[in-house]
Amino acid sequence: MDYELLKCPGCGAKFPPPAYLWGALTCEYCGATAVAATGGWPLAPPPRPEPPFAPHLPRATVAGVRYAVLGRLGQGDGSEVFLARRDARLSERVVLKVARAQEDAHLVAREFEVVGELLASKAQGAEHFSRLLPQPVAQGPVKDPEGTPRAAAVYRWRSGFQHTFSEVLDAYPTGVDPRAAVWMWKRVLELLAFVHGSGYVHGAVLPPHLLVHPRDHGVVLVGWSSALRFASRQPLPARSQRHRPFYPPDIWNGAPPTPATDLAMSARSLVAVLGGEPETGRVPLSVPPPLADLLKCQVNPDHREALDDSWKLRDRLDAAAKDAFGPPRYTPFTLPGWG
Ligand SMILES: Nc1ncnc2c1ncn2[C@@H]1O[C@H](COP(=O)(O)OP(=O)(O)OP(=O)(O)O)[C@@H](O)[C@H]1O
């Protein structure tokens, strides 16, 4: 085999090993540029084009980033929500929320903004609770299959949180085990305590906005487009007609929402998931009286015993659950698709 010593033809200094990417070498000592007699050292071949991920899947571009749409996660009052992945080798899964109509565009933008404000909150527990809020990635218009631009927002995907209270009720049409309802309500109240401590109300604590992690006994809230600073005393910017029985009645008359509104809506959602009537707070007889009584008084913010402080209500729930079931212990809860 023949070897060639690489020396600068100008000053004779040794060249460093030629970098594969360069077609020429510059001498570190005399600054001369040397090109091989054959016209240059070989350049690295251009990177091979990445094979596209699942080319049959539809693509959507938001804020200059392309996503492959994997499937639908759900449908909101004003939006379509999809699971997608960044269309690149180093990928990440995201939730893509697209406004169904132009009139709903402001709600998608509003949610993105409010969530950003809450993520900046310094209220007690911010470090823990901010991880339970949607994590914004990007927002901007996305073109639908007809080419019409629609307002869209992208959030990070949280694996495990994919069943809403509405789907839990589909899986348990006569209602969940009251023990499961206890941890579900506790998680909602803890998160609401942080939201209220930050000066906001969620304003739409409804079954389709409550996502359950069945194994970890976690619950998070989505659907933040109605959230607002309660000190503003503004009425809710949107209400879901389909879920009328979940709102305290004064909200339909334009009353400004307060933390008590969220607590009442959380109680009504829990009543529903227990197989009861959200409006009256009536639950099946299988629900032990301490829990049934607490729910019944809490669905109505005007009830003389209703609490308007989320932590206090959580403490009261703790006591009611101890009365009914003894000290807390882990009771497995399953949903379709979970072993
Ligand atoms: N982060 C998420 N992870 C999994 N599923 C989600 C997520 N966000 C939304 N979904 C699904 O999409 C459905 C609709 O989403 P969402 O409730 O946020 O829409 P919306 O009612 O139009 O929102 P909003 O009330 O803020 O305008 C939810 O009920 C749920 O099934």
The ligand as an SDF file (V2000), in Angstrom:
LIG
                    3D

 31 33  0  0  0  0  0  0  0  0999 V2000
  -54.0400   16.7810   26.1430 N   0  0  0  0  0  0  0  0  0  0  0  0
  -54.9500   15.9070   25.7620 C   0  0  0  0  0  0  0  0  0  0  0  0
  -54.7080   14.5880   25.8360 N   0  0  0  0  0  0  0  0  0  0  0  0
  -55.6310   13.7020   25.4490 C   0  0  0  0  0  0  0  0  0  0  0  0
  -56.8480   14.0310   24.9640 N   0  0  0  0  0  0  0  0  0  0  0  0
  -57.1470   15.3230   24.8650 C   0  0  0  0  0  0  0  0  0  0  0  0
  -56.2270   16.3360   25.2590 C   0  0  0  0  0  0  0  0  0  0  0  0
  -56.8010   17.5180   25.0480 N   0  0  0  0  0  0  0  0  0  0  0  0
  -58.0170   17.2670   24.5590 C   0  0  0  0  0  0  0  0  0  0  0  0
  -58.2410   15.9550   24.4350 N   0  0  0  0  0  0  0  0  0  0  0  0
  -59.4500   15.2960   23.9090 C   0  0  0  0  0  0  0  0  0  0  0  0
  -60.1080   16.1870   23.0160 O   0  0  0  0  0  0  0  0  0  0  0  0
  -61.3930   16.5450   23.5260 C   0  0  0  0  0  0  0  0  0  0  0  0
  -61.6560   17.9950   23.2060 C   0  0  0  0  0  0  0  0  0  0  0  0
  -60.6580   18.8020   23.7960 O   0  0  0  0  0  0  0  0  0  0  0  0
  -61.0670   20.0880   24.6200 P   0  0  0  0  0  0  0  0  0  0  0  0
  -62.0660   19.6920   25.6250 O   0  0  0  0  0  0  0  0  0  0  0  0
  -59.8340   20.7410   25.0810 O   0  0  0  0  0  0  0  0  0  0  0  0
  -61.7620   20.9100   23.4760 O   0  0  0  0  0  0  0  0  0  0  0  0
  -62.8040   22.0900   23.6030 P   0  0  0  0  0  0  0  0  0  0  0  0
  -63.9890   21.6870   24.4260 O   0  0  0  0  0  0  0  0  0  0  0  0
  -63.0740   22.5740   22.2240 O   0  0  0  0  0  0  0  0  0  0  0  0
  -61.9120   23.0710   24.3930 O   0  0  0  0  0  0  0  0  0  0  0  0
  -62.3280   24.4270   24.9950 P   0  0  0  0  0  0  0  0  0  0  0  0
  -63.4570   24.1720   25.9270 O   0  0  0  0  0  0  0  0  0  0  0  0
  -61.0630   24.8660   25.7000 O   0  0  0  0  0  0  0  0  0  0  0  0
  -62.6790   25.3210   23.8530 O   0  0  0  0  0  0  0  0  0  0  0  0
  -61.3380   16.2350   25.0250 C   0  0  0  0  0  0  0  0  0  0  0  0
  -62.6130   15.9710   25.5430 O   0  0  0  0  0  0  0  0  0  0  0  0
  -60.4530   15.0000   25.0200 C   0  0  0  0  0  0  0  0  0  0  0  0
  -61.1990   13.8660   24.6380 O   0  0  0  0  0  0  0  0  0  0  0  0
  1  2  1  0
  2  3  1  0
  2  7  2  0
  3  4  2  0
  4  5  1  0
  5  6  2  0
  6  7  1  0
  6 10  1  0
  7  8  1  0
  8  9  2  0
  9 10  1  0
 10 11  1  0
 11 12  1  0
 11 30  1  0
 12 13  1  0
 13 14  1  0
 13 28  1  0
 14 15  1  0
 15 16  1  0
 16 17  2  0
 16 18  1  0
 16 19  1  0
 19 20  1  0
 20 21  2  0
 20 22  1  0
 20 23  1  0
 23 24  1  0
 24 25  2  0
 24 26  1  0
 24 27  1  0
 28 29  1  0
 28 30  1  0
 30 31  1  0
M  END
$$$$
